[in-house]
Amino acid sequence: MKFVRFNEDRLGLLTDDDGIVDLTDRLGIESHDPLQTYIRGDYDAGEYADAEPDYDRSEVTLGSPVHRPGKVIAAPLNYENHIEEAIADKDITTEEWFSIKDKGYFLKAPSSVVGADDGVELPFSDRRVDHEIELAFVMGDDVKNVDAEDAWDHIFGYTILLDISVRGDQDRSNRKSYDTFTVIGPSVVTADEIDDPQDLEMELQLNGETRQQENTGDMVYTCADVVQYASLGATIEAGDVITTGTPEGVSQLHGGDTIDAEIEDVGAMSVDVTERDVRFADVNVAKGGQE
């Protein structure tokens, strides 16, 4: 099943022909974050999987399937080719640069999460902002200290995530947590419909030109590895979103761009990019403490 959140607080199933079956009233879910409510509750949408659609995809606005995850956990540099791309101008080796066990994961602000129809807004006109396509997944259970081999059983479903990133010297979580910088969607595909999450083709096109294209089998650490590592230090909760890193080919975004992202068996989404007319250099950041 492919779960969507549409028209702000309604939960639906996305059909193969882009119809939407409205589950909200059928399941009696009243929530601003209906998929999280579904995951944590005693609900079963299976009986409505073959129902006649109530809407066409073009008639609704899709938000992020999970409106406000408790955490967005992100793996840094998880594809060899992107590691090499990232350190091309640094006098260090790949081995010296990367290991999730050394570098850890980072967190993105839940307030940065939006859906495909919300679009990306570039916050500054004088800072480089890049796109990154990633396979992400939503947790179905609370887990702590879970082994990788068991982690698969606790994943609810898979989705596409665009990790939008300002380049610069600020902390990674800062640069990746501006509003609209975590685009999730268009749906969450339940884990039972994905034969092998580590063998999915993914592609990102910018204005019709392919910029990123890779198979998830080229990850250094699998989805389950990331869950295992993250759960050592924090309780991973149902509804949390975990994202797995991006391959090579990241490039700069500009206002007016269109991002088309697709992952095999997971879905596809088109995202518009706009920009605010604000220069980072002109922002007066106060220094010092309170008097």
N, C-alpha and C positions, 0 to 999 in steps of 0.2 A: 504494500500500500504506500501511496505517496501523500503525505500529510502537508497541508498548506494552512497558513493563517492569512485570512483575507478580510478586507474592509474593517481593519483595525482589530477586532476581537472575535472573529468568527473562525471556526475550525472546519476544514474541508478535506476531501480526498480529491486529488488531481487524477483524472482519467487519462487514458492513452490518447484520446482525441481532444485533449485540452478542455474537457468539461470539469466542473467542480460540483461534487456532491456535498451539500451543506450538512455537517454533522452536529452543528451547535444545538439545535432544538431536538434533534433525534436522540442525542445522548444526554441532553439536559445539562450542558456545560455553560456556565456563566462565569467568564474569567477574562481578564485583560491579557492573559498568557495561556490560551486554551490548550496548547500542545503540552505545556508543562503540567497542567491540570490533568490532562489525559494520561500522561506517562505515570504520574504519581497516584492516579485513581484506579478504580475498578471498572474500567470501560472496555468495550470491545466493538471496534468499528467494522469488524469483518463482515457482519451481516449486511452492511450497506455498500460493500465494495463494488457490487454490480448494479447498484441503484441508478436510475436515470439522473443525469446531472441536473442541478438546479440553475446553474449559471454556465456561461462560456467564459473561458479564461480572459477574454478581451473585455468582459463586462465588470470585472472586479479589480481591486487594487491589492496586489500581493505584498505583504510585509515579510519580515524575517519569520520563518516558521516558529522559532523561539523568540519571543518578544524581548525579554530581559533575562538571559541566562545568569545564574549566580556567578559563574566564572567563564571566561573565554581563555582557555589554556592553549598556548601556541608553542610549537617546536621550532627552534631556529635552524636554519641551514640543514636541511634533511635530504638533499639530493647532491650527489657528488659533483655534477656539472655546475650547480649553482654555487657550491662551495668554491670551486675553482674560479667561477666568474666573480665572486665577491672578493677574493683575495688576490686577483690578478695584479693589482698595483701595490701589493704588500710583500715585503721581503721575508715571508714565512712560508712554511710548508703546509699542505692540507692537514697533515697529522697534528701539527702544532696548533692549527686554528680551531679544529672542530671536534667536539664530542659532546653529545647531549649530557653525558654523565659529568662532564667538566663544566660546560656552559649552562646547563640547566634549561628550563623552559622559561617563558615570560608570559605575562598576563596582559590582555587587552581589556579596556574598560567596557563593561556591558552597555554603557550609554552610546558607544560607537556603533552598535549593531543596528542595521537597517535591512530592508528587503530590496529586491531587484527594482521594483517600481519606484523606490525612494530616490535612487541615484546616489552618485558620489559628488560631494562639494569640496573643492580644493580650498583650503583655508587661507593660503597666502599666494600672491602672484609672483613672488620672488624666491620661492623655495621649490626645489625639485620634489615631485611626488610621483611614486612608481606604483604600478599594478603588480599583484602577485596572485596567481590562481592556486588554490589548494583544495585537496580533499579534506573535508571535515566530517565530524560525526557528533551525534547527540547521545549522551549517556542515558541509559534506561534505569540504572540503579545507583544507589550510594555504595561506593567501594573504598576500601582503605587497605594498603599493603597487598594489593592483588597481584598475583603472578600473571605474566603475559599470556600464558596458555589459557588462563581462565578469564582474562579480560574481555575476550571476544563475546562471551556470553552476556556481558553487561552493556553492550552497545545497542541502543535502540534503533538507530538508523543513520544514514549517510546523506551528506549534502555538499553543495559547492560553497566555498568561502573565498571571497576576494579580500586579501589582506592589503589594504592601501597604506602606503608608507611614505612619510616625509623623510628625506635624506638629510643627515646632519649629525652633530655630535651629541644631541640630547639622548637621554635614556631611551632605549628601544620602546618600552611601554608607552612613553610620552609620545614619541613620533608616530606610533601606530594606533593611537586612541582618540584622535580627533573625531568629532561627530561624522557619521557616514563612512568611517574608515574600515568597518567590518560588514561587508555585504554578504548576507547568507540567503540561499534559496536555490531555485524557486520553491523547492519542497524538501522534506526529509523522507527518504526512501527507506522503508524498514529493512533491517539487516537480513531478513529471510529472503529478500529479493535480490541480494547482491551475492553472486556465487563466490567471488574472490576479491575482496577490497584491495588486495595487493597486485591486481592485474587489471587495471582500468586505464583506458586511454583518456587523456585530458588535453584540452586545447583552449588557448585564449587568443582571440583575435582583437586587434585594436584598429578600429576604422576599416575592418575587412581584411586586414593583413595579419597573418599568423605570427605571433610573437613568442608564445610558449606552447610547447607540445611535448608531452612526456607520458610514460606509463608509470603508474603508482608502484609498480614492482621495482622501480629504481630508487625507492626510499632507502636511506641508510638504516633508519629505525622504523619498524612497522607501526601501524595504529596501536596494536596491543602493547608494543614496547613503550610507547609514549604514555599510555595509561598506567602501566606498571611503574614507570619512573615517577610520574606526577603523583601517584597515590602514595608514594613513600613519605612525602612531606605534607600532603593535604588530603582531606577527605574529598573524593570526587563525588559530586552529588548528581542525582537524576536531573536531567535538563541542562547540565553543563555542556558547553560546546568545546570540543578539542579539535585543533587543526594541526596539520601535519607537515607544513613546510612547502616551499615552492621550487620548481625547477628553474633552469636557466632561461634567460630571455626577458627578464623584467625590463621595462622601459618607461619613459616619462609620460605622464598624463597632462593634458591641457583641456581647458574649457572647450566644450563642443565635441569632445571625443565620445565614441561609443565603444564600450567593452562588450564583446560576446564571449561568454565562457561556457564550456561544455565538458562534462565528464560522462564517460560511457556508463550506461545503465542508471545514472544518477539524475541527469537532467541537463537543461541548458537555460541560460538567462542572458538577457540583454540589458545593459546598464548605461545610462547617460551620465556624462560628467559635466559639471558646471563649476564656476569659480567665483569667489568673492573678490572684490577689488580692494584687497588689503595687502600691504607690504609688511613682511615680517620685520624688516629693518626699521620701520616706522613705529613699531609697537613699543611703548615705554613700559618696560618691566620693572616694577619697584624692587629695590634691594633693601636688605636689612631686616631687622626684627621689629616686634612691637615695642612701643615705648612704655 
